[in-house]
Structures are given as C-alpha cells and as structure tokens.
Amino acid sequence: MSDSESYSSARASARQRQLRDQYEAEERAGHYASRRWIETEHARKTNAWEMRTVDDLLKGVGPVGTLLDLPCGHGRFTELLDKHANRLIQGDLAAAMLQRRVGVAGEAIQGSLFELPVQSHVVDLAFCFRVLHHFPEDNLRARVLAELGRVSRRWVLATYYDARSFPVWRDRIRGRLRTLTSCTHGTFAKEASAAGLRIVARRYRLRWFSQQVVVLLEKE
Ligand SMILES: C[S@@+](CC[C@H](N)C(=O)[O-])C[C@H]1O[C@@H](n2cnc3c(N)ncnc32)[C@H](O)[C@@H]1O
C-alpha cells in the first residue's frame, strides 16, 4: 500500500469510528428514534415520501424471500419491509440504535456495512437506506456497494445524495464545507457496475432541489 493509500484508509477508518460513535451516543440515537422524523413538517413529508417510494419500488419487485435491512437504525422501515418479505433480518453498527428497534420480534445483528456479517448470496434484497452520504470518501461508498452486491442474490435498494442538486451548488458557491457526501448519477452507476449491479429504477425526492435519490439495483 502506498503512503497516500494508507493515509486515506486511516482517515476512512477514523471517519467510520466517528460515525459509529455519533449513533452510539444516547442523545443522538434517542433523537433519531423518537423525534427526527416527526419534529418538523418537512421531516414528516420526507418520511412519508420515503415510505411511499420504498413501498412502490418493492411492489414492482414482487414478494421478497429474505430481506436484509442494514443499517436499520431504530427500525423505521420494519413494518413496511415486513409486509414485502418472508424473512426480515435487520442490522446496524450501533448498539444504541438496535436497542431502540421497533418490532423487536425479528432477527437483528450488529455489524458493519464494510464487512457485512452475512454469507455471500444469502439474501434476496439488501436494503441500505440513508447512510452512503455519510461516508466522506467515494471509495467507501464503492466498498459498501460491493458488499451489498456480494450478499444479495438479486436486488439492492439504496440511497445516495445527488451532486447535481441545489444544496450542493449552494454550499459550493458559499464555500461552505460539506460533511455529507454526494455523487453524480454517472459515478454511482459506475460504482454499482463494478459491484455487479445495474440501476433499474431511480426516484428523486424533488429533482434538482433535494439531494435524496432512491435507487433499485439488480445483479447483472
Ligand atoms: C441516518 S441513520 C439511517 C437508519 C435507517 N436506515 C433509516 O433510514 O431510518 C444511519 C445509520 O447508519 C448506521 N451506521 C453508520 N455507519 C455504519 C456502518 N459502517 N455499518 C453499519 N451501520 C452504520 C448508524 O448507526 C445509523 O443507525
């Protein structure tokens, strides 16, 4: 490994630890689980849009055998995913989030997206919602996509932040440092393809104005 590669890998590990620590903190975990999605009108609308969009995409997929929801957080999607899958496995890196999981009857595992604690090709759909934009280096997103492609027999449903959106341009013009990472559709499609996945559907919260993109991918 070259000096710059080992430097960037050390930075990536530090960032992963930092992110895990954020969600292990009782205050952050508690806020995410009980207030994040209900405290403002905008949050409620976003949550409703995400639920509708996931429901719609999963209806297109048809009944799913085994579905892996990782990171599940406090289980925001438990009820919805349960409706579409015969078997739901949920997981997260942070124990504080898992402890707050709703619908605790289902299976839960603690583990990282960078090394999913699941054998290859054992799930029918891997669901990875609202986390890729937290990883600052592009190669981390690519690594996670590779892991999702490894464990899934057929489908992956994921989200990313769109670099061609107003909030990203606004911050660039203002010279504001962004803590969340975005990428273009082309970059995401290339990383997905390297992971053996092709994009079959893409949904924008509000094209050009909102960063959030939900994508359904299928094994090539
Ligand atoms: C914004 S929350 C999203 C949770 C859920 N998918 C949702 O949409 O409500 C991000 C989650 O990612 C988890 N997380 C962060 N880094 C992770 C990693 N490397 N592996 C697995 N989970 C991770 C955090 O603990 C947190 O629960």
The ligand as a Gaussian input file, in Angstrom:
#p B3LYP/6-31G(d) Opt

LIG

0 1
 C      -29.330000       8.082000       9.175000
 S      -29.384000       6.521000      10.018000
 C      -30.405000       5.577000       8.890000
 C      -31.116000       4.435000       9.552000
 C      -32.268000       3.808000       8.706000
 N      -31.768000       3.182000       7.520000
 C      -33.299000       4.867000       8.376000
 O      -33.373000       5.292000       7.205000
 O      -34.005000       5.289000       9.294000
 C      -27.764000       5.886000       9.704000
 C      -27.481000       4.591000      10.429000
 O      -26.284000       4.033000       9.909000
 C      -25.603000       3.364000      10.954000
 N      -24.197000       3.178000      10.536000
 C      -23.233000       4.109000      10.445000
 N      -22.096000       3.569000       9.967000
 C      -22.355000       2.256000       9.739000
 C      -21.592000       1.160000       9.250000
 N      -20.313000       1.318000       8.878000
 N      -22.172000      -0.041000       9.167000
 C      -23.472000      -0.217000       9.538000
 N      -24.249000       0.774000      10.012000
 C      -23.702000       2.005000      10.108000
 C      -25.819000       4.262000      12.147000
 O      -25.630000       3.601000      13.358000
 C      -27.269000       4.706000      11.926000
 O      -28.176000       3.862000      12.590000

